[in-house]
Amino acid sequence: MVQTRRDFLKTLGIASLGMAVASCRVGAADRLPRDFKTPNRTPGDLAADESYWAGIRDLYELSDEFINIESGYYSPAVQSTIEAQIKQLRRVNKEASRYMRGVRVDEFKAAKAKLAALAGCSPDEITITRNSTEALNTIILGLKLEAGEELIYSDLEYPSMVQAIEMRAKRYGTPIRQFDIPNVPSTKEEVIEACRKAIGPKTKVMLISHMVFLNGLVPPIREICDLCHERGVEVIVDGAHAFAHVDWKVPDLHCDYYGTSLHKWLGSPLGTGMLYIKKEKIPRVWPLYAEMEKGDDSIEKFERTGTRPPHSYIGMEEAIRVHEAIGGKNKEARLRYLKNSWVSRVKELPRVKILSPITDDMSCAICSFSIEGMDPKDLADALMNRYGVFVAGLKSEYGVRVCPNLYTKPEHLDRLVMAIRELAV
Ligand SMILES: Cc1ncc(COP(=O)(O)O)c(C=O)c1O
């Protein structure tokens, strides 16, 4: 049952307080009140509380012409994030060069500090990029490797990163090698073992995803980093899908380099990403864009990227506020709950094959599936054209990728399940 905003306020325990209700209503459904408090319940308990999540869903303005279960490419921002962007856009256009030459610098630093706090590291170790591609190209192309030092990468990496690696090999002669990891491992140890076997005598750096774009597999990054470090290998982590999706902090991962897109699971404005480099590794990386004034050990050497739109990182601050008000652990539990809610109803159907790991330790919201005898693109088209359900059709062996998010309604997943049942008969 869809909950009204009033029900939502009730769940916050403030419906009877006239003033609080009035202030919550200012700006209608698109505002998360500044004093918003998520009820103090266990994440597992809250994950199933539809009235709470209906209130969160009210923060979004989404098309009612189709059901969007593809937040993997881009996750829409809540209204207040969009409003923050627009407000900043207007302000910057009023103040123009005066803003750009003035408070812009401090505002960028303040936004970075908020992002660093969310990532659990020092602002001296991160910078705001446009996306994962920019962050990861910086490392892949800029890492100072000696002749003959090898870069290895798993077979489940994103094509743009593979191309960056191939370009590096062509441009600098860096030896590169792809290694296989199981798509649907039964245990985390299988992935660790595949990484262990992949390391050769010349290997100096490994690239691996924190959440595989094809099927949502979450490899055990910390264990992989530890084993790499024992063998003198550095680790670049492609976290495009993992940031603000599964709940973690940089120190948990033990990685050397990390790149992510904030416009995916954080719900930050399009064109925001993060590059993390462990402090002592900063001198090991050339920036993509020339910078000769900042010290070689300063993260700011990656920030001479030309004039950029200040509304994007100001909007990002609001996305961080909303994320923190909900709570990273609560969000992760809800996302996993949504995935489980549709998968559990279709996984036993005779022609349906689940192509992702579905245990809690190796997956969260993303899950892929196929229907025997159907090309994934045709399956995705049928879901959209016949049922109004938008998902991503991947290459044949990877099936169709389903990515629910906080705005996904239970009835959206009911429709997906109904469609799969009908298509799989
Ligand atoms: C695993 C992975 N890495 C990198 C990227 C690139 O992200 P962006 O286009 O935001 O740079 C994607 C995009 O979907 C991805 O899935």
The ligand as a Gaussian input file, in Angstrom:
#p B3LYP/6-31G(d) Opt

LIG

0 1
 C       32.403000      -0.731000     -12.834000
 C       32.317000       0.598000     -13.517000
 N       33.409000       1.347000     -13.576000
 C       33.401000       2.561000     -14.148000
 C       32.264000       3.065000     -14.709000
 C       32.274000       4.425000     -15.358000
 O       31.476000       5.294000     -14.627000
 P       31.312000       6.810000     -15.134000
 O       30.710000       6.718000     -16.498000
 O       30.427000       7.444000     -14.137000
 O       32.671000       7.368000     -15.185000
 C       31.088000       2.319000     -14.687000
 C       29.844000       2.830000     -15.285000
 O       28.802000       2.258000     -15.236000
 C       31.124000       1.048000     -14.076000
 O       30.027000       0.285000     -14.019000

